[in-house]
Amino acid sequence: MPGLVPELEGAVTRMQMLVRHLHGRKEAALARHGLKLWEYEILWRLRSAGEPYRMTPTRLARGLGIHPATLTNRLDRLQSSGLITREHPPEDRRSLLVGLTPEGAEAWSAVIDEQREAEAALLAPLGEQELEQLSALLRTVALAVEDDDPPLMPDVT
């Protein structure tokens, strides 16, 4: 990485290696549970909405950063797999809500549990004070990213 000071270059290189490592673990977990990344991302967005784990297709497409027509095709596949539902709320039959089924929640949970285990193993060598320091540093970086870009976590409101 030309032009970077050695300390920054080393930090960037180590961060890229850790991201690749965690991405590989996530891909393996997805494969073990028969999910594709895009399926998991839709399930994750629905789960992040909070109970009852539903949202409109428009909000879902916006949160995923994809075109609504692309989302429709993906929702068709997830619905036929039994991972999501599409329902018209009784109070407004013109609107549509996409919801997470128990099977979809279970699939999401299985993958996220494996991710948490991989992340815990990655951080296991650190002591309590080091974890607090790392958390504070990562928070600083995350807030700086969010200054110029959309929030890193989905909007659950």
Backbone bond lengths (Angstrom), bond angles and torsions (degrees), N, CA, C in turn:
res aa  C-N    CA-C-N  psi(-1)  N-CA   C-N-CA  omega(-1)  CA-C   N-CA-C  phi
1 M - - - 1.439 - - 1.521 108.79 -
2 P 1.323 115.00 88.88 1.462 119.45 -176.96 1.524 111.75 -62.01
3 G 1.327 114.28 142.81 1.453 119.81 175.06 1.516 114.64 90.44
4 L 1.345 118.57 -9.42 1.455 120.77 179.09 1.526 109.58 -91.83
5 V 1.320 115.89 144.18 1.458 118.92 173.97 1.519 107.97 -66.49
6 P 1.337 118.39 150.24 1.474 120.40 -174.71 1.526 113.99 -54.24
7 E 1.331 118.53 -39.88 1.461 120.51 -179.10 1.533 111.08 -63.17
8 L 1.335 116.19 -43.12 1.461 120.65 179.29 1.524 110.53 -68.39
9 E 1.315 116.68 -41.86 1.462 120.37 179.14 1.529 110.60 -60.10
10 G 1.330 116.87 -43.04 1.458 120.65 179.13 1.519 111.59 -64.81
11 A 1.331 117.28 -42.04 1.463 121.10 179.58 1.522 110.70 -64.73
12 V 1.327 116.55 -42.93 1.468 120.94 179.94 1.529 110.09 -63.98
13 T 1.308 117.11 -44.00 1.463 121.02 179.45 1.527 110.96 -61.66
14 R 1.338 117.64 -45.81 1.465 120.44 179.46 1.528 111.06 -64.63
15 M 1.337 116.96 -39.52 1.460 120.40 178.74 1.533 110.15 -63.27
16 Q 1.325 117.35 -42.83 1.467 120.82 178.70 1.527 111.28 -62.75
17 M 1.336 117.11 -39.00 1.464 120.59 178.75 1.526 110.71 -65.06
18 L 1.328 117.29 -41.66 1.467 121.16 179.46 1.528 111.16 -66.68
19 V 1.325 116.76 -40.07 1.471 120.77 177.97 1.526 109.63 -62.54
20 R 1.337 117.36 -45.05 1.473 120.80 178.01 1.528 110.96 -60.95
21 H 1.332 116.06 -42.41 1.469 120.48 179.56 1.528 110.51 -60.50
22 L 1.328 117.36 -50.40 1.465 120.85 -179.40 1.521 111.91 -66.14
23 H 1.335 117.27 -35.93 1.465 120.44 177.49 1.533 110.33 -63.32
24 G 1.323 116.52 -41.29 1.465 120.19 177.74 1.516 112.02 -63.14
25 R 1.332 116.72 -40.22 1.464 120.80 177.48 1.528 110.60 -65.22
26 K 1.335 116.20 -38.91 1.466 119.97 179.48 1.526 110.37 -66.81
27 E 1.333 117.75 -44.42 1.464 120.85 178.40 1.525 110.94 -59.45
28 A 1.331 116.82 -40.35 1.466 120.54 179.60 1.534 110.38 -65.86
29 A 1.331 116.89 -41.57 1.466 120.20 178.54 1.526 110.56 -64.53
30 L 1.319 117.12 -41.85 1.465 120.82 178.44 1.527 110.07 -60.49
31 A 1.324 116.75 -45.23 1.463 120.75 -179.49 1.527 110.84 -62.76
32 R 1.328 117.13 -41.35 1.474 120.55 179.62 1.526 111.58 -61.91
33 H 1.329 116.59 -29.27 1.468 120.48 -177.46 1.529 112.51 -104.15
34 G 1.341 116.33 10.42 1.455 120.59 174.22 1.519 114.63 68.78
35 L 1.333 117.24 28.06 1.469 120.64 -179.73 1.515 111.36 -113.31
36 K 1.312 114.14 148.82 1.464 120.81 170.04 1.523 107.18 -94.81
37 L 1.325 116.59 159.89 1.463 120.81 -178.21 1.519 111.56 -57.76
38 W 1.334 117.86 -43.78 1.459 119.73 -178.16 1.543 110.88 -64.46
39 E 1.331 117.30 -33.52 1.468 119.93 177.53 1.528 110.13 -65.88
40 Y 1.324 114.82 -45.88 1.459 120.08 179.18 1.529 110.73 -60.42
41 E 1.326 117.61 -42.04 1.464 120.79 -178.40 1.525 111.67 -63.13
42 I 1.319 117.35 -38.08 1.472 120.28 176.72 1.524 109.70 -66.90
43 L 1.325 117.33 -45.69 1.460 120.61 178.50 1.530 110.77 -60.82
44 W 1.330 116.35 -40.58 1.466 121.79 179.72 1.525 111.02 -63.15
45 R 1.337 116.42 -43.72 1.471 119.71 178.87 1.523 110.81 -62.54
46 L 1.311 117.30 -43.16 1.461 120.21 178.31 1.532 110.42 -64.13
47 R 1.307 117.16 -43.22 1.471 121.22 179.89 1.527 110.44 -63.80
48 S 1.323 117.20 -37.37 1.461 120.95 -178.03 1.526 112.53 -71.76
49 A 1.334 117.04 -13.08 1.464 120.68 178.89 1.517 111.55 -73.02
50 G 1.322 118.37 -13.21 1.455 121.97 -177.58 1.523 110.36 82.36
51 E 1.317 114.76 166.17 1.463 119.00 -178.55 1.516 110.19 -60.44
52 P 1.292 118.13 137.69 1.468 130.43 10.67 1.532 113.43 -92.23
53 Y 1.344 118.20 25.41 1.465 123.26 175.69 1.523 112.66 60.69
54 R 1.333 115.09 51.95 1.468 121.12 179.26 1.521 109.52 -136.34
55 M 1.325 114.64 153.62 1.463 121.13 172.72 1.519 109.01 -162.10
56 T 1.328 115.28 166.60 1.458 119.87 179.11 1.530 109.43 -73.81
57 P 1.326 117.22 153.29 1.459 119.91 176.00 1.533 112.19 -59.76
58 T 1.330 117.65 -34.15 1.463 120.60 179.79 1.522 110.47 -62.97
59 R 1.314 116.42 -47.69 1.469 120.34 179.12 1.523 110.83 -64.49
60 L 1.313 117.00 -39.23 1.459 121.59 179.11 1.528 110.80 -63.83
61 A 1.333 117.12 -46.87 1.471 120.88 179.08 1.525 110.64 -61.23
62 R 1.328 116.22 -43.70 1.468 120.15 179.72 1.533 110.34 -62.00
63 G 1.328 116.93 -45.06 1.458 120.71 179.90 1.516 113.37 -63.92
64 L 1.320 116.19 -32.09 1.469 120.91 179.26 1.525 112.22 -86.15
65 G 1.334 116.07 -14.21 1.461 119.76 -178.79 1.519 112.67 70.70
66 I 1.344 116.88 35.12 1.463 120.27 179.32 1.524 110.02 -125.25
67 H 1.316 115.63 161.17 1.458 122.14 179.84 1.535 109.02 -70.85
68 P 1.329 117.79 140.87 1.468 120.23 -179.96 1.534 114.35 -54.78
69 A 1.328 117.79 -34.87 1.473 119.67 179.07 1.528 110.73 -65.78
70 T 1.322 117.07 -37.41 1.466 121.13 176.36 1.523 109.75 -64.26
71 L 1.323 115.75 -42.05 1.455 120.01 -179.96 1.528 111.22 -62.99
72 T 1.317 117.58 -41.20 1.467 121.06 -178.97 1.529 110.48 -56.35
73 N 1.322 116.83 -46.48 1.461 121.73 178.73 1.530 110.56 -60.64
74 R 1.317 116.83 -43.45 1.462 120.93 -179.10 1.527 111.34 -67.54
75 L 1.336 116.43 -39.53 1.462 119.67 178.35 1.519 111.31 -64.96
76 D 1.347 116.45 -36.23 1.469 119.88 175.86 1.531 110.13 -56.15
77 R 1.325 116.35 -46.49 1.464 120.92 -178.54 1.527 111.76 -65.64
78 L 1.335 116.19 -44.32 1.469 119.74 179.83 1.521 111.90 -65.52
79 Q 1.326 116.21 -37.04 1.466 119.47 178.98 1.525 110.04 -67.53
80 S 1.319 117.56 -42.56 1.469 119.44 179.93 1.530 111.33 -67.48
81 S 1.341 117.43 -22.38 1.466 121.43 175.71 1.522 112.20 -84.99
82 G 1.345 116.92 -6.12 1.455 120.73 179.04 1.521 114.92 81.01
83 L 1.353 117.28 15.71 1.461 120.38 -176.97 1.525 113.17 -92.45
84 I 1.337 116.79 -20.98 1.464 120.90 178.66 1.522 109.57 -138.41
85 T 1.330 114.73 164.44 1.462 121.42 171.25 1.522 107.98 -123.43
86 R 1.316 115.11 159.25 1.469 121.71 170.30 1.513 106.25 -128.38
87 E 1.337 114.90 120.53 1.465 119.61 -175.24 1.521 110.56 -134.90
88 H 1.317 113.83 150.56 1.463 120.82 172.30 1.520 107.27 -93.38
89 P 1.338 118.11 122.21 1.468 118.30 177.86 1.524 110.73 -64.79
90 P 1.326 118.90 141.97 1.470 121.41 -177.02 1.531 113.25 -60.03
91 E 1.332 117.23 -30.10 1.462 119.99 -177.92 1.538 113.07 -76.63
92 D 1.354 117.45 -16.58 1.463 120.51 179.00 1.521 108.48 -152.82
93 R 1.299 117.02 88.71 1.466 122.33 -176.21 1.529 113.13 -65.46
94 R 1.343 117.25 -13.38 1.465 119.56 178.66 1.519 112.33 -79.17
95 S 1.322 116.72 -24.69 1.466 119.31 -178.86 1.527 110.12 -89.13
96 L 1.309 115.03 167.81 1.460 121.51 -177.75 1.519 108.01 -134.86
97 L 1.319 116.57 139.95 1.458 122.13 175.66 1.525 109.27 -122.47
98 V 1.319 115.24 135.27 1.460 121.95 174.39 1.519 106.22 -97.54
99 G 1.327 116.65 129.75 1.462 120.58 -177.59 1.512 112.32 -127.94
100 L 1.301 114.44 154.42 1.456 122.45 177.69 1.525 109.18 -85.69
101 T 1.327 117.82 128.73 1.466 121.16 175.58 1.538 108.57 -83.85
102 P 1.323 117.65 165.78 1.472 119.10 174.48 1.537 111.73 -56.05
103 E 1.330 117.18 -37.03 1.473 120.75 178.40 1.533 110.73 -66.43
104 G 1.332 116.55 -39.93 1.463 120.43 177.20 1.516 111.58 -65.19
105 A 1.330 116.40 -41.96 1.468 120.68 178.08 1.525 110.58 -63.84
106 E 1.320 116.24 -39.11 1.469 120.66 179.10 1.529 111.15 -65.86
107 A 1.338 117.27 -42.31 1.466 121.22 177.98 1.525 110.50 -62.55
108 W 1.336 116.27 -45.75 1.473 120.57 178.75 1.524 109.64 -60.54
109 S 1.322 116.51 -46.18 1.459 121.87 -177.02 1.531 111.89 -61.77
110 A 1.314 116.91 -40.71 1.464 120.49 -179.56 1.529 110.89 -62.05
111 V 1.323 116.76 -43.49 1.466 120.22 -179.52 1.524 110.36 -69.98
112 I 1.331 117.60 -44.27 1.466 119.98 -177.80 1.526 110.62 -65.20
113 D 1.328 117.75 -34.16 1.470 120.44 177.11 1.525 110.40 -62.85
114 E 1.320 116.42 -42.71 1.472 119.46 178.04 1.531 110.98 -66.26
115 Q 1.327 116.90 -37.72 1.466 119.95 177.06 1.520 110.62 -62.55
116 R 1.324 116.47 -44.74 1.470 120.24 179.92 1.530 110.54 -60.64
117 E 1.319 116.56 -41.25 1.466 120.09 178.25 1.524 111.10 -61.93
118 A 1.327 117.01 -42.93 1.464 121.25 179.26 1.525 110.48 -64.37
119 E 1.332 116.76 -41.62 1.464 120.33 179.95 1.525 110.69 -67.49
120 A 1.341 117.06 -40.69 1.461 120.57 178.65 1.523 110.73 -63.55
121 A 1.330 117.12 -41.15 1.464 120.89 178.06 1.525 110.92 -63.46
122 L 1.326 115.69 -38.00 1.463 120.75 -179.96 1.531 110.79 -64.07
123 L 1.341 116.54 -38.68 1.462 121.10 -176.00 1.531 113.34 -93.12
124 A 1.321 118.06 -3.81 1.464 122.41 -176.65 1.536 114.00 -54.96
125 P 1.322 119.62 -35.01 1.476 118.40 -179.63 1.537 114.25 -68.31
126 L 1.322 118.21 -12.29 1.467 120.84 -176.90 1.525 111.12 -88.37
127 G 1.317 114.77 143.55 1.459 121.04 174.67 1.519 110.13 -84.38
128 E 1.336 115.62 176.08 1.463 121.30 -176.63 1.533 111.94 -58.64
129 Q 1.315 116.33 -46.08 1.470 120.12 -179.14 1.530 111.22 -64.93
130 E 1.312 116.72 -39.81 1.464 120.61 178.65 1.531 110.91 -66.06
131 L 1.327 116.77 -39.43 1.462 120.17 177.35 1.523 111.39 -63.90
132 E 1.331 117.07 -40.91 1.468 120.53 176.99 1.528 110.81 -62.93
133 Q 1.321 116.49 -42.22 1.467 120.87 178.85 1.525 110.38 -64.92
134 L 1.329 116.87 -45.92 1.464 120.61 178.76 1.521 110.72 -60.45
135 S 1.320 117.29 -43.89 1.462 121.50 179.62 1.530 110.77 -59.87
136 A 1.314 116.93 -44.00 1.465 120.58 179.51 1.535 111.09 -64.25
137 L 1.315 116.64 -41.45 1.471 119.95 179.56 1.530 111.40 -65.92
138 L 1.326 116.23 -43.26 1.463 119.76 179.40 1.528 111.49 -66.09
139 R 1.322 116.70 -35.27 1.472 120.51 176.75 1.529 110.02 -62.55
140 T 1.330 116.91 -42.39 1.466 121.25 178.21 1.522 110.78 -59.97
141 V 1.325 116.40 -44.87 1.469 121.11 180.00 1.534 110.02 -66.03
142 A 1.336 117.31 -44.47 1.477 121.21 -179.24 1.526 110.88 -61.60
143 L 1.317 117.30 -43.42 1.468 120.16 179.30 1.523 111.38 -64.45
144 A 1.326 117.21 -37.30 1.463 120.46 177.49 1.525 111.09 -65.16
145 V 1.336 117.17 -39.64 1.467 121.27 177.44 1.524 109.84 -63.53
146 E 1.322 116.96 -43.16 1.466 121.74 -177.07 1.527 112.35 -69.68
147 D 1.326 117.61 -17.93 1.467 119.86 175.84 1.524 111.44 -62.63
148 D 1.327 116.00 -36.38 1.468 121.20 -175.12 1.522 114.02 -107.86
149 D 1.316 117.97 -14.16 1.458 122.25 -174.17 1.522 109.82 -129.48
150 P 1.344 116.29 173.12 1.478 118.92 175.75 1.525 110.78 -61.82
151 P 1.320 117.72 160.50 1.471 120.75 178.39 1.525 111.26 -57.87
152 L 1.319 115.78 145.90 1.461 120.96 179.21 1.523 111.72 -72.53
153 M 1.308 116.94 -30.09 1.463 121.61 177.55 1.513 109.05 -99.41
154 P 1.335 116.96 147.73 1.465 118.66 -179.38 1.523 111.76 -65.72
155 D 1.327 114.95 150.74 1.465 121.59 175.66 1.517 107.76 -76.96
156 V 1.316 117.44 118.32 1.461 120.60 -176.96 1.531 112.06 -99.93
157 T 1.318 117.03 8.89 1.466 118.90 178.75 1.504 111.43 -85.20
